[in-house]
Amino acid sequence: MARKGNQDRGIVEKPKGSGKWWARLFVHGRERWYRCENKTQARAVYGRLKADIREGTYFPEKFEPSKDIPLRAWIGRHLEGSTSRGIANEKRYGRFWTLLWGKRSLQQITIEDCRRIQAKLKAKGRWKLPTINRYFGYLRRVLMLAVKDGKLDRNPVSSVKFFPEAERLRFLTDEEILTLHGLLSTEDWNVVAFALETGVRREEQFTLRWNHISFEAKSLTIPLPKGGRTRHVPLTDEALHILRSFHSLLTSPFVFSGIQSPLKPMDSRAFIRRAFEPALRNGGIQDASWHTLRHTTCSRLVMAGVPLATVQAIMGHRSIATTLKYAHLAPSHIKEAIQQGSLSHLGIGTGSKTGSASGAGKSESSQVLDLMARPAGIEPATLSLEG
């Protein structure tokens, strides 16, 4: 090891008297520093690096700590490789976190910071609680990918408790549907009616192509829906009639073509703002959105007596648990099902016994009822063990 006077040339205490030791060496005219715990370690590191240089096995990236990845860079990587159908929402979520913590490294995001931002967004009241959950849900997915890729030891968002969300099952009544029909033009009503007839999701409907429709089989095909599996949706006669009324069959590859450019799909947000939401306001229909149309289709199928498994297949629910949310809308079927387990099928229901035992039971039962029955507004007497 080269020495200068009584000191090792590559062993440096910097700053002097601080107790912080460094191993310094020059490689191809470039100076490199390596932080060490003490002088002994610095001497060992310096000797090892010099030996690697002589043997030609010195690779600086082996010894230099990896640079921290900024959050904005990691979000950018995620968006570039994303194949999600909701890429527009992911870009919006990513833009928010990039503006907020974009310059921070992944390791600098803490649980306390996440909880503080969550509470701050709630206090402002500009966003609803489910919306806040969606933004934090995206950040959790992005950071979980960093954990799986070895860029992060722990996902801080995993320790954040999300806000509870109430289950909302809003569907349009027959009166509300008739109200919408009266307020919308024929062209706009056909767009809404198609959603009610098929129950497809908004993006599935407004990106639907003519080559996905089979008039012979009376069905439409959705190649990659939300569940990730190609699904076939049966078409009613009314849905087929609506499709045949569209002029886009001759001018556009899309069923719902754009107004300005027929070669592009219709902007769903623009249609909702221009026609659907004003009709809801003018008709006094509250707490409804475009997704309410899908709820309405599912609800009407269940109330019509369609089996839940069939409804699941038509609507494209990944889990039957989603379809079961509508089970309470079929009370007649529930009543019929519970009757199957009734004791009346065994012939031993109430009032089925004959003879003196039946008469005695009836007499005893009537005596108890006589004691308990009192005119309205009068508190019944308490039965006592005393005669």
C-alpha positions in Angstrom: 0.0 0.0 0.0 1.4 3.4 -1.0 2.4 5.6 1.9 3.1 9.3 2.2 5.3 9.9 5.2 3.8 8.0 8.0 0.3 8.1 6.5 -1.5 5.8 4.1 -2.0 7.7 0.9 -5.5 6.3 0.2 -6.7 6.5 3.8 -8.2 9.9 4.6 -10.0 11.3 7.7 -12.4 13.9 6.4 -12.9 16.3 7.9 -9.9 16.1 10.1 -10.6 15.1 13.7 -14.2 14.1 12.9 -13.6 10.3 13.2 -15.1 9.8 9.7 -12.7 7.7 7.5 -12.7 7.3 3.8 -10.9 5.1 1.3 -9.8 7.2 -1.7 -8.3 5.9 -5.0 -7.9 7.1 -8.6 -9.1 5.0 -11.5 -8.4 6.1 -15.1 -7.8 9.6 -13.8 -11.1 9.7 -11.9 -11.2 10.1 -8.1 -13.5 7.8 -6.1 -14.4 7.9 -2.4 -15.8 5.1 -0.2 -17.2 5.8 3.3 -16.0 3.5 6.0 -16.8 3.0 9.7 -13.2 3.4 11.0 -9.6 3.6 10.0 -9.1 -0.1 10.0 -12.0 -0.7 7.7 -10.8 2.1 5.4 -7.4 0.4 5.2 -9.0 -2.9 4.3 -11.3 -1.5 1.7 -8.5 0.5 0.1 -6.3 -2.6 -0.1 -9.2 -4.7 -1.6 -10.0 -2.1 -4.2 -6.4 -1.7 -5.3 -6.1 -5.5 -5.7 -9.3 -5.6 -7.8 -7.8 -2.8 -10.0 -4.6 -4.7 -10.6 -6.5 -7.9 -11.4 -9.0 -6.1 -13.7 -12.0 -7.1 -11.6 -12.8 -3.7 -10.3 -16.4 -2.6 -11.1 -17.5 0.6 -9.4 -21.2 -0.3 -9.4 -20.5 -3.2 -7.1 -19.3 -0.8 -4.3 -21.3 2.3 -5.0 -24.7 2.3 -3.3 -27.7 2.3 -5.7 -29.3 5.6 -6.2 -32.7 6.1 -4.8 -35.5 6.0 -7.4 -37.8 9.1 -7.3 -41.5 8.4 -7.1 -42.2 10.2 -10.3 -39.8 8.0 -12.2 -41.3 4.8 -10.7 -44.8 6.0 -11.6 -43.7 6.8 -15.1 -42.3 3.2 -15.5 -45.6 1.8 -14.2 -47.7 3.9 -16.6 -45.5 2.9 -19.6 -46.0 -0.8 -18.9 -49.6 -0.6 -17.8 -52.2 -2.6 -19.8 -55.1 -1.7 -17.5 -58.4 -0.7 -19.1 -58.6 2.2 -16.7 -55.3 3.8 -17.9 -57.0 7.2 -18.0 -57.8 7.0 -14.2 -54.3 5.7 -13.5 -52.8 8.7 -15.3 -54.9 11.0 -13.2 -53.9 9.3 -10.0 -50.2 9.3 -11.1 -50.3 13.0 -11.9 -51.6 13.8 -8.4 -48.9 11.8 -6.6 -46.2 13.1 -9.0 -47.1 16.7 -8.2 -47.3 16.0 -4.5 -44.2 13.7 -3.9 -42.6 13.4 -7.3 -39.1 14.4 -6.1 -39.1 12.1 -3.1 -37.4 8.8 -3.3 -39.4 5.6 -2.7 -37.7 5.2 0.7 -38.6 8.7 1.8 -42.4 8.0 1.7 -43.5 7.1 5.3 -46.7 5.9 6.9 -47.0 9.1 8.8 -46.9 11.2 5.6 -49.6 9.0 4.0 -51.9 9.3 7.0 -51.3 13.1 7.1 -52.3 13.5 3.5 -55.3 11.3 3.9 -56.5 13.3 6.9 -55.8 16.6 5.0 -57.9 15.5 2.0 -60.7 14.5 4.2 -60.7 17.8 6.1 -60.8 19.8 2.9 -64.0 18.1 1.9 -63.3 18.5 -1.9 -63.2 14.8 -2.5 -65.6 12.1 -1.3 -64.1 9.4 0.9 -64.3 6.7 -1.9 -62.4 9.0 -4.2 -59.6 9.4 -1.6 -59.5 5.6 -1.3 -59.0 5.3 -5.1 -56.0 7.6 -5.1 -54.4 5.8 -2.1 -55.3 2.4 -3.7 -53.3 3.4 -6.8 -50.3 4.4 -4.7 -50.4 1.2 -2.8 -50.4 -0.9 -6.1 -47.4 1.2 -7.4 -45.4 0.8 -4.3 -46.2 -2.9 -4.0 -44.6 -3.4 -7.4 -41.5 -1.7 -6.1 -41.5 -4.1 -3.1 -41.7 -7.1 -5.4 -39.0 -5.7 -7.6 -36.6 -5.2 -4.6 -36.6 -1.4 -4.8 -38.4 -1.0 -1.5 -38.4 -3.0 1.7 -41.9 -2.2 2.9 -45.0 -0.6 1.4 -46.0 2.3 3.7 -49.5 2.5 2.3 -50.3 -1.1 3.4 -50.4 0.2 7.0 -52.9 3.0 6.2 -56.5 2.2 7.0 -58.8 3.2 4.2 -62.1 4.9 4.8 -65.2 2.7 5.1 -67.5 2.8 2.0 -71.2 2.3 2.2 -72.7 -0.3 -0.2 -74.9 1.7 -2.6 -77.3 -0.2 -4.8 -79.2 2.5 -6.7 -81.3 1.6 -9.6 -83.9 3.5 -11.7 -87.5 2.8 -11.2 -90.0 2.4 -14.1 -91.2 6.0 -13.5 -87.6 7.4 -13.6 -86.9 5.5 -16.8 -90.0 7.0 -18.4 -89.0 10.4 -17.2 -85.6 10.1 -18.9 -87.3 8.9 -22.1 -89.4 12.0 -22.1 -86.5 14.4 -21.5 -84.0 13.0 -24.0 -84.0 13.3 -27.7 -84.4 10.1 -29.8 -80.7 9.9 -30.6 -79.6 10.4 -27.0 -82.3 8.1 -25.6 -81.0 5.3 -27.9 -77.6 5.6 -26.2 -79.1 5.3 -22.8 -81.6 2.6 -23.8 -78.8 0.5 -25.2 -77.0 0.7 -21.8 -80.3 -0.4 -20.1 -80.9 -3.3 -22.5 -77.4 -4.8 -22.3 -76.0 -3.7 -18.9 -72.5 -3.2 -20.4 -70.1 -0.9 -18.6 -69.6 2.6 -19.9 -66.2 2.1 -21.5 -67.4 -1.2 -23.0 -70.3 0.5 -24.6 -68.6 3.6 -26.0 -65.6 1.7 -27.5 -67.9 -1.0 -29.0 -67.0 -1.9 -32.6 -69.4 -3.2 -35.3 -67.2 -6.3 -35.8 -67.9 -7.2 -32.2 -71.7 -7.6 -33.0 -73.4 -10.6 -34.5 -76.9 -10.0 -35.6 -77.4 -13.6 -36.5 -76.3 -14.9 -33.0 -78.0 -11.8 -31.4 -75.0 -11.2 -29.2 -72.0 -8.8 -28.8 -68.5 -9.8 -27.8 -66.3 -7.8 -25.4 -62.7 -9.0 -26.0 -61.0 -7.8 -22.8 -63.5 -6.6 -20.2 -62.8 -5.7 -16.6 -62.7 -9.3 -15.5 -59.9 -10.0 -18.0 -61.9 -12.7 -19.9 -63.7 -12.4 -23.2 -67.5 -12.4 -22.6 -70.5 -12.6 -24.8 -73.6 -10.5 -24.0 -77.0 -11.6 -25.5 -78.9 -8.9 -27.2 -82.6 -8.3 -26.8 -84.9 -7.5 -29.8 -85.0 -3.9 -28.6 -81.2 -3.7 -28.5 -81.0 -5.1 -32.0 -83.6 -2.5 -33.2 -81.5 0.3 -31.6 -78.4 -0.9 -33.4 -80.1 -1.0 -36.8 -81.1 2.6 -36.3 -77.5 3.8 -36.1 -76.0 5.4 -39.2 -72.5 4.7 -38.0 -72.7 1.2 -39.5 -71.8 2.8 -42.8 -69.5 5.6 -41.7 -67.5 4.4 -38.7 -65.9 1.2 -37.2 -67.4 2.2 -33.9 -71.1 1.7 -33.0 -71.1 5.0 -31.0 -69.0 7.2 -33.3 -67.7 10.6 -32.5 -69.6 13.7 -33.6 -66.6 15.6 -34.9 -64.6 12.6 -36.1 -66.6 9.5 -37.1 -63.4 7.4 -37.1 -63.1 7.9 -33.4 -65.4 6.6 -30.6 -67.8 9.0 -28.9 -66.5 10.8 -25.9 -68.5 9.3 -23.1 -67.7 12.1 -20.6 -68.9 14.7 -23.1 -72.1 12.8 -23.8 -72.8 12.5 -20.0 -72.2 16.2 -19.4 -74.2 17.3 -22.5 -77.3 15.0 -22.3 -77.4 12.5 -19.5 -76.7 14.7 -16.4 -79.0 17.6 -17.5 -81.8 15.1 -18.0 -81.2 13.7 -14.5 -81.4 17.2 -13.0 -84.4 18.3 -15.0 -86.2 15.1 -14.1 -85.4 15.4 -10.4 -83.6 12.1 -10.4 -81.1 12.2 -7.5 -78.2 10.1 -6.5 -77.8 8.5 -9.9 -74.9 8.2 -12.3 -74.2 6.4 -15.6 -73.2 3.2 -13.6 -76.8 3.3 -12.2 -77.9 2.1 -15.6 -75.9 -1.1 -15.2 -77.4 -1.6 -11.7 -80.8 -1.1 -13.2 -80.3 -3.8 -15.8 -79.1 -6.3 -13.2 -81.9 -5.4 -10.8 -84.6 -5.8 -13.5 -83.2 -9.2 -14.5 -83.3 -10.4 -10.9 -86.8 -9.1 -10.3 -87.9 -10.8 -13.5 -86.9 -14.1 -12.0 -83.7 -14.8 -14.0 -81.4 -17.2 -12.0 -78.5 -15.4 -10.3 -76.0 -17.6 -12.0 -77.4 -16.5 -15.4 -77.4 -12.9 -14.3 -73.7 -13.3 -13.3 -72.8 -14.6 -16.8 -74.8 -11.8 -18.5 -73.3 -9.0 -16.4 -69.8 -10.4 -16.4 -69.4 -10.4 -12.7 -66.1 -12.1 -11.7 -67.6 -13.4 -8.4 -71.1 -14.6 -7.6 -70.8 -12.4 -4.4 -71.3 -9.3 -6.6 -74.5 -10.8 -8.1 -75.8 -11.8 -4.7 -76.1 -8.1 -3.7 -79.2 -8.1 -5.9 -80.8 -11.3 -4.4 -83.1 -9.3 -2.0 -84.8 -7.9 -5.1 -86.4 -11.3 -5.7 -88.6 -11.8 -2.6 -91.0 -14.1 -4.4 -88.2 -16.6 -5.2 -86.9 -16.4 -1.6 -90.4 -17.1 -0.3 -90.7 -20.1 -2.6 -87.3 -21.4 -1.6 -87.9 -21.2 2.1 -91.2 -23.0 1.7 -89.3 -26.1 0.5 -87.9 -26.6 4.0 -91.2 -26.1 5.8 -92.6 -28.8 8.1 -95.9 -28.7 6.2 -94.4 -31.1 3.7 -94.4 -33.7 6.5 -98.0 -33.2 7.4 -97.2 -32.2 11.0 -97.7 -28.5 10.7 -99.8 -26.5 13.2 -103.5 -27.6 13.4 -102.7 -30.9 11.7 -103.2 -33.0 14.9 -106.6 -34.6 15.4 -108.5 -35.9 18.4 -108.6 -34.9 22.1 -104.9 -34.0 22.2 -105.5 -31.5 19.4 -108.6 -30.1 21.1 -106.8 -29.8 24.5 -104.0 -28.0 22.9 -106.3 -25.7 21.1 -108.2 -25.0 24.3 -105.0 -24.4 26.3 -103.7 -22.1 23.6 -106.9 -20.1 23.5 -106.8 -19.7 27.3 -103.3 -18.2 27.2 -104.2 -15.9 24.3 -107.3 -14.8 26.2 -105.2 -13.9 29.2 -102.7 -11.9 27.0 -105.3 -10.2 24.7 -106.3 -6.7 25.9 -108.0 -3.7 24.3 -105.7 -1.4 22.5 -103.9 1.1 24.7 -104.1 -1.0 27.8 -101.0 -2.7 29.2 -101.6 -6.5 29.3 -101.7 -8.1 32.8 -98.6 -10.0 33.8 -99.1 -13.8 34.0 -98.4 -15.1 37.5 -97.7 -18.5 38.9 -100.3 -17.9 41.5 -103.9 -18.9 40.8 
